[in-house]
Every structure is written in structure tokens, then in C-alpha cells.
Amino acid sequence: MQAQIIRQFGEADVFESAELFDPVAGSGQVVVKIAAASVNPVDYKIRRKGGAIAPALPAVLGCDMAGIVVSVGEGVTGFAVGDAVYGCVGGVRGLPGTYAEYIAVDVQLLAPAPKSLPLREAAALPLVTITAWEALFDRADLKAGESVLIHGGAGGVGHVAVQLAKARGAKVCTTVSSARKAEIARSLGADVTIDYRTEAVEDYVKRLTGGQGFDVVFDATGGKDLVNAFAAARLNGRVVTIVSQYECDLSLMHRKGLSLHVVFMLIPMLHDIGRTHHGEILREAAALVEAGKLRPLIDPSHFTLAQVADAHRHLESGRALGKVVIDAA
Ligand code: NDP
């Protein structure tokens, strides 16, 4: 099969085309013919520097994909040849990635793709949806009627978080950096948008919560925003973040009695624990798609497998609006 591989870590030009052996479905696996993959920041972070979560070189990167099952391994139930599936399935230590024509996948990480979405759009959902789900529901335990502030409501994780929170029945406020992104966030269900460049935390907390703070704050940006999240949360509120690889003063957290949760959604893939939960989340997410409550925001760019390097450059440029998708051809 054709694949894009890297033999060293570095800038996007480390990608090269390669002919690899077709994968074979092991026990508990299916082989999927990939229709589309999508790019996540973790893909270019691994590509740039490798590190503890990186696959061994030479490597095929790429976490997300959607495609069609072409063979089924021993012991697999619930999936058959011809099924359309989607999942966040590889591209990290121990697992081959999705920048390839085919991939052998642990079925625990898979779910049937939403029928109402083209596969290229389904491929945009898995990693960001699992992340937002674990943050809002598994960790912050967001409930109907609660107020939630989502940092970065037009970003990859943020735009799904807005929709999941809305579907749960929460009052959804989100930070964005432009009028265009505000419009997108509102079209996805945000009740209120905040331009974080022009309005200080204290001001929007006062304007939107009478100074009390939000029940839940989800920092989904990748910035060093945790202190702002603490400032926006109510007394005894819950804060959840997906980026915490930096030092941060926790004293405000103490004064407000906050709880802090960190999600690292790659753990099931890296350590082979809790993988079925990812499949379950994707099944529930597919039902939300079918119910018209969840849709991916897709960047208008078009890339094929041979153009993975350009797809990475596009996401890294910060100019992408929504998820960057790589079509098989
Ligand atoms: P994107 O690049 O798609 O989105 C990031 C968003 O954050 C953009 O919309 C950006 O908008 C916004 N943003 C940046 N700074 C701020 C700020 N100060 N306030 C409000 N919004 C801000 O990335 P993803 O959503 O895919 O991922 C976000 C980060 O989370 C990445 O660093 C990624 O690696 C990490 N991540 C971690 C996971 C985990 O399991 N721990 C899982 C998934 C992602 P604008 O430019 O307009 O400000």
C-alpha cells in the first residue's frame, strides 16, 4: 500500500511517500481502507519532536480516520466487511497511523460512522469529540441547566465542546478571537460569545454571571489559559483542561475551592486501557450527528494522501478554520 512515512522528526518536509506491506487483521482487529484522515495538533507535535508518545521510526503518523472495513480478524464481532467506520486509532507509540491507504485497527477504538455524514467529514470528528466528551461529561460532569465557559469555541476541540454542552442542556458561553469565529460558534449552538482579545475575564464574568462565575470552565485552547479559567469559575466550580505542560500558580484555585481535571485522550491507545470507552463515545456521538446535534467544522482546504506535508503546514500556520482533512485521493 501507499503511505506517507517519516524517517526522522522535524519540519513538515520530513514526510515521504513509501510503499509498505498491506496490513493484516490480527485478533480483535479489522483492516480499514481509509477514505479520509484528519490532522490534529498532536500529529505535528509528534512529527516535530518525537518524544515519549511518538511511534518508533520509520513511522506512519495520523490519529484520526474514517473508511470501509475490508477484512475482519479472529474474535471480532459487531463489524463486517463493507461497514463504514470511524475512529481515533493510531499514529502514536505502538500503533501505526492513518496517513496510509489501509490500517489494521483494534475494534474497541472504532464505531460505525454516522450515516448522514460523508466519510471525509466523519474523519474530522474522533479525536476532538472524544476529548471534549471526556472533559465535559466524564470529568466535569456537566449537567443540564449549568453554565459552562469553553475557551476556544471555534477550534478543533472547542467547536465540538460547544455542541456537546448545548446538547446536554447547558448554558454555553465561549471565547473566540474574531467576529467570524463568533458567528461560527453561535451557529453551532453557543448562547454567548466573548472576544477574549477585547474583554477581560473579570468583565465578562460580571456581565454574564453577575460576578458569580461559571459552574464549569473548559480550557480547550492549548494556550496558557488556566489562570483565566480559575478566575472565570464560580466558588467550588470545576475546571478542566487539555493542555497543562507548563507551570501555573494554583493559589486562586485554593481560594475558590475549585477542582481541576486534566484529560489526556491518548492514554487508552498508549497503554491499552479503557479503549472500549472510546468506541462507546463515538457511537453516542454518531447518534448526536444523526439527531442534527453535532457536526464537524471542516476547513475548506483539500489535500490528498500525497499532500500530508501541506496539510500539516496548513494547520500549523494557524490559518485553518476548523478541521483539516486529508482525502485518500
Ligand atoms: P485548534 O488549533 O483547532 O484550536 C485551538 C483554538 O484555540 C483556536 O480556535 C484558537 O483560536 C483558540 N485560542 C488560542 N488561544 C486562545 C485564547 N487565549 N483564548 C481563547 N481561544 C484561544 O486545536 P485543537 O482544538 O485541536 O487542540 C487545542 C489544543 O489542545 C492543542 O494544543 C492540542 O494539542 C491539545 N489537545 C490535547 C488533548 C488532550 O487529550 N490532552 C486532545 C486534543 C487536543 P484563535 O486563534 O482565534 O484564538
Boltz pocket constraint, residues with backbone or C-beta under 6 A from the ligand:
constraints:
  - pocket:
      binder: B
      contacts: [[A, 40], [A, 41], [A, 42], [A, 127], [A, 128], [A, 131], [A, 151], [A, 152], [A, 153], [A, 154], [A, 155], [A, 156], [A, 157], [A, 158], [A, 175], [A, 176], [A, 177], [A, 178], [A, 181], [A, 196], [A, 220], [A, 221], [A, 222], [A, 223], [A, 225], [A, 241], [A, 242], [A, 243], [A, 263], [A, 264], [A, 265], [A, 266], [A, 315], [A, 318], [A, 322]]
      max_distance: 6.0
